[in-house]
Amino acid sequence: MTPSTSNITVFDAVLFDLDGVVIDTTELHYRVWEEFARERGYVPTREQLLATNGRRAGETLRAWFGAQLNDEEVAVLTDDRERAFHRLLDHEQVSPVPGVGAYLMSLKQAGVPWALGTSALAENAERALERVGLEHLFPVRVTSTDVTRGKPDPEVYLKASAALGVAPQACVVFEDAVAGLQAARAAGAACVAVTTSFPREVLVRERPDFLVRDFRDLPQALRPGSHGFTAPTAPHP
């Protein structure tokens, strides 16, 4: 864990990425992307697989198979890729990121609002949350279906904070990906880097306010009831 590297000390709400933050599906995504690409004659490097993390599927498809792909072609390929992911998600063992359920309950008990802000499609987000029994704890969700620009653009977190009625500058964002940390920073939020997907040294270069292993490893400032949280300004989920 690193100490805070910013002057942000007060939070009104919490925003969560999904894959690698709420549910441990990062390696599943990498497997799907690698198999999907190889079947179509493209062999991604480990670095390219890492770069899919936090990006919308269409952006990865155009990066790998050509920017000339039109929207219809991207939609077809995205659908193929998502169906492959659903097959794995439905049959592989998946788990919540350690401590996330208890942390959500502590936010609820303290009246601190939260929302999901993910690059996943709405259907993927629903299925992933259902697999680990957390769908009822995320009634407020902003997915790639709701935005026109993916991370590192801040749109997803700007919309998530707006859905809670909280200024983005008063939010803290939990992210595991470089693009997601950049999106959170661009939105003006504080950033917590979770080391479930990217190497620690890669995340450090993004200068997160906090660096943690998972939700069992949180500094006191990120726990409800600490000086880091103010009284709720919106109804909690």
N, C-alpha and C positions, 0 to 999 in steps of 0.2 A: 504494500500500500504506500502511496506517496502522499505527502501533505498537499493541501490545496495550493494551487498555483495562481489563483485569481483573487480578486477582492469580493467575489460573490459569497455572501455568508448567510443569506436568508432565502428560503424557497417557499413558494405557496402551493406548488403542484409538482408531480413527477410524471415524466413521459418515458415510455419503454419502447425500445425496439423489440422485435419478436424472436427471430432465429438467433440463437447464441446468447440471448439475454433472458427470455422467458422460457424457451424450450430449447433443448440441446439437439438441434437438427442440423447443425452446420455441416457435419461430415456427410450426412445424407444428401444435402444439396450438392456438395462437391462430387459425390459419387454419381449423382444423376447428371450433372453437367458434363463430367468426363465421359460417361457412357454415351450420352446424347451426342456429344461432339464427335467421338470416335466413330459412331455409326454413320456419320455424315462426312467422314474423311478429314476431320480436324483433330489434332492432338494437342490439347492445351497443356501448358506447363503448370507447375504448382503455383507459381506466382500469378498466372492468369486465373487459376481456380480461386485463389485467395481474393482476387480483384472482383469476382462475382459477388462477394459478400457485401450486402448493403445496396447493391444496384438492382434496378428493375430488369426483368428478363429481356425485354426488348433491346436494352442498351448493350447487354452482353452479346446477344445474337448479332447485332449490327457490328460490334467490335470484332467478332470472330468470323462471321460469314459475309461481311461486306456492308458498308454504309448504304449501298444502292438498294438494299431490301426495302420493298414498299410496305405500307402498313398492313396490307392483307397478308403478305408473306410472313411478316413478323407475327401476326395474330395466329396463323396456322402453326408456325414453329413453336410459339409460346404454348399453345394448347397441347401440342405433342409433348413438350417438356413437362408441363404441369401434370399431365396424366401419368407420365413416368414417375414423377415425384409422389403422386398420390398412391401409386402402387407400393412404393417403398414405405411411405408413411403409414399405410394401413397394415403392413406386415412386420416391419422392423420394430425392435424395442426402442422406444424413445422416452425421455424423462424430462421433467422440468429442470431448469438450472438450479443447483442446490440453494435452498434458502428463499427462493422467490415467493413461494406460497405464503410462508410465514411473514415475509416482508409486506406483501400485499395486505394481509390481515392486520398488520400493525398500522398500515396507512389508513385502512378502513376504520379501525377503532379510534384513531386519532382524528378522523374527519378530514384527512388530507386527500384531495382529489387526484386522480391519475388517468392516463389515457395511453393507448397503444398508437405508435407511429411507425409503420413498417413498409418496406418495399415489396412485401408479398402481396399477391392478389387477395381479394377479400375471401374467396373460397378457400385458399390455402391457409389463411390466418384462422378461419373458423375451424377447419379440420385439424390443424395443428393444436389449437387450444383445446378442442374436444378430446384429442388423444391423451392429454395429460390432465383433463378434468378442470381446466381453468377458464373455460369459456364464459362462465357466469361472473367471473371477476373482471372481465374486460368488456363492459357494455359500451364504452366509448372507444371507438377504433377509427383510425385513419389509415387506409391501405393505399397501394399503388393505384387501385381503382378510383380513388378520390382525388388524385393529383395529376397534373400534366407534366411535372418535372420531377425526376427522381433525385435521390440523394447523390451527390453532396449539396444539391439545391435545398434550401431550408423549408420548402413549401409544406412538406409533410408535418414538420414540427410546428410551423406557424399555424396550420389548420388544427392540429391536435390541441395546442394551447388555447386557440380560439374556441374550440368545442367545450373547453372547461371554463371559459370566461376568465382566463388568467393570462397576463402578459407573458410572452416567451422569456423575457428577462428574469421573471420570477419562477421559472421552472428549472428543474434539474433533469437531465436526460441520461438514461442508461443505454450505452451502445457498446457493441463488440467489434465494429468495423470502422475502418479509416473513413470511408465515405459518410458513414453515419455520424461520426464525431465531427467531421467538417460541416455537415448539415446542422447539427446542434449548435456549433459555434457560430455559424452564419445566422442562425435564428436569434442569437443573443443569449442562449441558455447556458447554464453550467453543464459540464460534461463529466460523466463517470465512465471510464473505459473498463470493460469487463474482459478479462483475458481468457475467454473461452475459444476464440477463433484465430486471432492474430497473435504473433509473438509479442511478448511484452515490450521488446525494444522497438518494434514498429509502432505500437500504440503510444509509447512515450514521446515519439517524435511529433505527435499531434497535440502535445501539451494539454492533456486532459486535466481537469481540476482535481480528479481523484482517479486512482488506478487500483482496481480490486480483482481478486480471483473470482469471487461470486458473492451472493448475498449473505453469506456467513462471515464475510470479511469487510464489513462496512465500517467506516469511521463514525464516531459518535455524531458528527455534524449531519450525517445523512439518515439518522434514525429519528422517527417521529417523537416529539416531546423534547428534542434537543433545541439548542438555541438556533439551529439551522432552519427550523420550520416555524412559520408564523401561523396564526389562527387561520382556518380555512376560509377562502373567499368564494367558494362555489360548493354546491352539494357534492358529497363524495359519492362514487359509484356504489 
